[in-house]
Amino acid sequence: THPRAPLASSRCLEMLSLEMDQAETATYNELQTNLATASRELQLTGAKLQQRTRDEKLAQGTLNALNELPEQTRVHTQLGKAFLTEPLADVKGKLETSRDEGRKDAAALGEKKTHLEAKVGQIEGELQEFIQAHIKQEATSSS
């Protein structure tokens, strides 16, 4: 993530509220809402990406440990409070599937995160331009 500079001081926002008409206020509010929504979605996507990456690493670590066992080994898997005895090959197959799905999901979430970072940056830029345009209007109208 990139550090975000404050968009404007409270004094600037007070000047903006005095300078903006009703349509401009609606535009400003829409930009703020869009930024909040995109930022929230970016945060959720980042959390999902971290979780899927953890799940993938856990599956891979367990698979590595199971690969050291002889093929005829029967392993126990948890089902609620009970344990089931399963052939090693079945457990390895489930773990490989889980690992592969985790990789696919992580790749898709990584692309989504990149897209959302760009979207947040674009909205921040639009909001900054909007604020700068209105600060200039205030500065020129007070001269």
ChimeraX attribute file (.defattr): number of C-alpha atoms within 10 A of each C-alpha:
attribute: neighborCount
match mode: 1-to-1
recipient: residues
	/A:1	4
	/A:2	6
	/A:3	5
	/A:4	8
	/A:5	7
	/A:6	7
	/A:7	15
	/A:8	14
	/A:9	9
	/A:10	9
	/A:11	9
	/A:12	16
	/A:13	15
	/A:14	11
	/A:15	15
	/A:16	23
	/A:17	15
	/A:18	10
	/A:19	15
	/A:20	16
	/A:21	10
	/A:22	9
	/A:23	9
	/A:24	15
	/A:25	14
	/A:26	12
	/A:27	14
	/A:28	19
	/A:29	13
	/A:30	13
	/A:31	18
	/A:32	15
	/A:33	12
	/A:34	17
	/A:35	20
	/A:36	14
	/A:37	13
	/A:38	19
	/A:39	18
	/A:40	14
	/A:41	17
	/A:42	20
	/A:43	15
	/A:44	13
	/A:45	18
	/A:46	17
	/A:47	13
	/A:48	16
	/A:49	21
	/A:50	15
	/A:51	14
	/A:52	21
	/A:53	18
	/A:54	14
	/A:55	18
	/A:56	24
	/A:57	15
	/A:58	15
	/A:59	21
	/A:60	18
	/A:61	14
	/A:62	15
	/A:63	18
	/A:64	12
	/A:65	10
	/A:66	18
	/A:67	13
	/A:68	8
	/A:69	12
	/A:70	9
	/A:71	11
	/A:72	9
	/A:73	12
	/A:74	16
	/A:75	16
	/A:76	14
	/A:77	12
	/A:78	9
	/A:79	8
	/A:80	6
	/A:81	5
	/A:82	8
	/A:83	11
	/A:84	11
	/A:85	11
	/A:86	13
	/A:87	14
	/A:88	18
	/A:89	16
	/A:90	12
	/A:91	19
	/A:92	18
	/A:93	12
	/A:94	13
	/A:95	20
	/A:96	17
	/A:97	14
	/A:98	17
	/A:99	22
	/A:100	15
	/A:101	15
	/A:102	21
	/A:103	17
	/A:104	14
	/A:105	17
	/A:106	21
	/A:107	15
	/A:108	13
	/A:109	19
	/A:110	17
	/A:111	12
	/A:112	17
	/A:113	19
	/A:114	15
	/A:115	13
	/A:116	19
	/A:117	19
	/A:118	13
	/A:119	17
	/A:120	21
	/A:121	17
	/A:122	13
	/A:123	19
	/A:124	19
	/A:125	13
	/A:126	15
	/A:127	21
	/A:128	16
	/A:129	13
	/A:130	16
	/A:131	18
	/A:132	16
	/A:133	13
	/A:134	20
	/A:135	18
	/A:136	11
	/A:137	14
	/A:138	17
	/A:139	11
	/A:140	9
	/A:141	9
	/A:142	7
	/A:143	5
